[in-house]
Amino acid sequence: MIKNLLQLSLAILFIVAPVPSFATEERLILLDTRPGVSVMLSYAKHADAKTTVVLLPGGTGGFRLKSGAPASGGFLFDNRDNFFSSGFNVAVVNKPSDVQDLDFDFRSSPEHVADLRQVVAFLKKEGGLPVWLVGTSRGTISATAAAIAFGNNELAGIVLTSSITAWWKNGDVPSQDLEAIRIPVLVVHHALDSCSICVPNQASRIVQGLTNAPVKKLIMVTGGGPPSGDECTSSHWHGFVGREQEVVRTIADWIKKPVN
């Protein structure tokens, strides 16, 4: 009887025990990155991780705190749990304490690069694992600028989704010094992206400019939907609406095994 009760208790415990997710593992970390400046991270450590991914949201950047928990939107922020479920440590970078808007100019600035360098250094030390930067929209400016500045010692690779391609925007990805990047780069874009500064047929210029990247690939996503609202938000093709999980899975698979 006691044995049966024990078996039943263990079975119930197994059923109700929460499956680890980004939400259950998430913690907030405040890093000092420059004199008098700090950057907050949302960070979840996966027990089986072999890589840490650092998500760089687009728009004005980062996240806000709502009832003590991070709140925001966008393709990367909304899918951080999918990255975690793919077996990665996952960090989301907030805005630095001295900046209200991660605008186009700041995202390629020495100050922003300095912040990201401290973030990467902390995560490499904390997790002891290779670190990839994953940017979306304006976040691709950040990821590209960091990859150029860091060389091939600090980062394992970068992923650029819905990249900024408009030459009239400061820091647009094709106009940066892409030849200086010597780490794997994955470029992911939706074929119907209607955001005027993220033109799909310009994404190939990024790959063409990566002349010294050891591995590089362009993936053009199709399908999904239905799109709605602003063409430069996650509810539209710009955010791979209707294909989010598949796109994250594709990114995760490529990070684990980069191929041309």
C-alpha positions in Angstrom: 0.0 0.0 0.0 2.8 2.4 1.0 4.7 1.5 -2.1 1.6 2.2 -4.3 1.0 5.5 -2.6 4.7 6.5 -3.2 4.4 5.5 -6.9 1.2 7.5 -7.2 2.8 10.6 -5.5 5.8 10.4 -7.8 3.5 10.1 -10.9 1.5 13.2 -9.8 4.7 15.1 -9.1 6.0 14.2 -12.6 2.7 15.4 -14.2 2.5 18.7 -12.4 6.2 19.6 -12.3 6.6 22.6 -14.6 8.6 22.1 -17.8 11.6 24.5 -17.7 11.0 27.5 -20.0 12.4 31.0 -20.5 9.6 32.3 -18.2 10.4 30.0 -15.3 14.2 30.4 -15.6 14.3 34.1 -16.4 16.2 36.5 -14.2 17.2 40.1 -14.5 20.9 41.1 -14.4 22.2 44.7 -14.2 25.7 45.2 -15.7 27.9 48.2 -15.4 29.1 48.7 -19.0 30.6 52.2 -19.0 31.4 54.8 -16.3 28.1 55.7 -14.7 26.1 53.6 -17.2 24.4 50.2 -16.8 22.5 47.8 -19.0 19.9 45.3 -17.8 19.7 41.8 -19.2 16.8 39.4 -19.2 18.6 36.0 -19.0 17.6 32.4 -18.9 20.1 29.6 -18.5 19.3 26.3 -20.2 20.6 23.2 -18.4 21.7 21.5 -21.7 22.9 24.6 -23.5 26.0 24.6 -25.7 25.6 28.1 -27.0 24.3 31.5 -25.6 22.2 33.7 -27.9 21.9 37.4 -27.2 18.8 38.9 -28.7 18.9 42.5 -29.9 15.4 43.8 -30.5 14.5 46.3 -33.1 12.6 49.6 -32.8 13.7 51.8 -29.9 15.3 48.7 -28.4 15.1 46.8 -25.2 12.2 46.2 -22.9 10.3 47.8 -20.0 9.5 46.3 -16.6 5.8 45.6 -15.8 5.2 44.3 -12.3 8.9 43.5 -12.1 8.9 41.4 -15.3 10.2 42.3 -18.8 7.5 43.4 -21.2 7.8 44.4 -24.8 7.1 43.0 -28.3 8.7 42.3 -31.6 9.9 39.1 -33.3 12.8 38.3 -31.0 11.3 39.3 -27.7 8.1 37.4 -28.4 10.0 34.3 -29.4 12.7 34.2 -26.7 11.0 31.1 -25.2 11.3 29.4 -28.6 15.0 30.1 -28.6 15.3 28.7 -25.1 13.3 25.6 -26.1 15.8 25.1 -28.9 18.4 24.5 -26.2 20.1 27.9 -25.9 21.0 30.1 -23.0 19.0 33.2 -23.9 19.7 36.9 -23.1 17.7 39.9 -24.1 19.5 43.2 -24.0 17.8 46.3 -22.7 18.6 50.0 -23.4 21.6 51.5 -21.5 20.7 53.7 -18.6 21.8 56.9 -20.4 19.8 56.4 -23.6 16.0 56.5 -24.1 16.0 55.4 -27.8 18.4 53.1 -29.5 18.2 55.1 -32.7 20.1 54.5 -35.9 23.0 56.7 -35.0 23.5 55.2 -31.5 23.4 51.6 -32.7 26.7 51.8 -34.6 28.3 54.1 -32.0 31.4 53.3 -29.9 29.3 53.6 -26.8 26.8 51.0 -28.0 29.6 48.7 -29.0 31.2 49.1 -25.6 28.0 48.1 -23.9 27.6 45.0 -26.1 31.2 44.1 -25.4 30.6 44.0 -21.7 27.4 42.0 -22.2 29.2 39.4 -24.3 32.1 39.2 -21.9 29.8 38.7 -18.9 27.8 36.0 -20.7 30.9 34.1 -21.9 32.3 34.1 -18.3 28.9 33.2 -16.7 28.0 30.4 -19.1 31.4 29.4 -20.3 29.9 29.0 -23.8 30.2 30.5 -27.3 28.0 33.6 -27.8 26.0 34.6 -30.9 24.3 37.9 -31.4 20.8 37.8 -33.0 19.4 41.1 -34.2 16.2 42.0 -35.9 15.4 45.2 -37.8 17.4 48.0 -36.1 19.0 45.3 -34.0 20.8 44.1 -37.2 22.7 47.4 -37.1 23.8 46.7 -33.6 24.8 43.1 -34.3 26.8 44.1 -37.4 28.6 46.9 -35.7 29.6 44.6 -32.8 30.8 41.9 -35.2 33.0 44.4 -37.0 34.4 45.8 -33.8 35.0 42.6 -31.9 36.9 40.6 -34.6 36.6 36.8 -34.4 37.7 36.3 -30.8 34.7 37.4 -28.8 31.8 36.2 -30.9 31.0 32.8 -32.4 28.7 34.3 -35.0 25.7 36.6 -35.8 22.2 36.3 -37.2 20.6 39.2 -39.0 16.8 39.0 -39.4 14.7 41.6 -41.3 17.9 43.7 -41.8 18.0 47.4 -42.3 19.1 47.8 -46.0 18.2 51.5 -46.8 21.3 53.4 -47.6 19.8 56.6 -46.3 19.7 55.2 -42.7 22.8 55.6 -40.7 24.3 52.2 -39.9 22.4 50.3 -42.6 23.9 46.9 -42.8 25.1 46.8 -46.4 27.0 50.0 -46.0 28.9 48.9 -42.9 32.4 47.4 -43.2 31.2 43.9 -43.8 34.6 42.8 -45.1 35.9 43.1 -41.5 33.6 40.3 -40.3 35.3 37.0 -40.0 32.7 34.9 -38.2 29.7 32.9 -39.5 26.7 35.1 -40.5 23.2 34.1 -41.2 20.8 36.5 -43.0 17.1 35.8 -42.7 14.5 37.9 -44.5 10.9 37.5 -45.6 10.4 37.7 -49.3 7.3 40.0 -48.8 8.8 42.3 -46.1 7.1 45.6 -46.9 9.0 47.8 -44.4 10.5 50.5 -46.6 13.9 50.4 -45.0 14.2 46.6 -45.1 13.8 45.8 -48.8 14.0 42.0 -49.5 15.9 42.3 -52.8 18.7 44.2 -51.0 19.4 41.5 -48.5 21.7 39.7 -50.9 24.0 42.8 -50.8 24.8 41.8 -47.2 25.9 38.3 -48.1 27.9 39.7 -51.1 29.7 42.1 -48.8 30.8 39.3 -46.4 33.9 38.5 -48.4 35.8 37.2 -45.3 33.1 35.5 -43.4 34.1 31.7 -43.2 30.4 30.7 -43.5 27.5 32.9 -44.8 24.0 32.2 -45.9 20.9 34.0 -47.0 17.5 32.4 -46.2 14.5 34.0 -47.8 11.3 33.1 -45.9 8.0 32.7 -47.7 4.5 32.0 -46.5 2.8 32.7 -43.2 0.4 35.5 -42.5 -2.1 37.0 -42.4 -0.2 40.3 -42.0 -1.8 43.2 -40.2 -1.0 46.7 -38.9 2.2 48.6 -39.4 4.4 47.1 -42.1 7.5 47.5 -40.0 6.2 45.6 -36.9 6.1 41.9 -35.9 2.4 41.6 -36.9 3.5 42.0 -40.5 5.8 40.1 -42.9 8.6 42.0 -41.3 8.2 39.9 -38.2 7.6 36.6 -40.1 4.0 36.6 -39.0 2.6 33.1 -39.0 6.0 31.5 -39.5 7.7 32.6 -36.2 8.3 29.1 -34.8 9.6 27.7 -38.0 12.0 30.7 -38.5 13.4 30.3 -35.0 13.9 26.6 -35.6 15.7 27.3 -38.8 17.9 29.8 -37.1 18.6 27.5 -34.2 19.5 24.6 -36.6 21.9 26.8 -38.5 23.6 28.2 -35.3 24.2 24.6 -34.3 25.7 23.7 -37.7 26.6 26.7 -39.9 26.7 25.8 -43.6 26.9 27.8 -46.7 
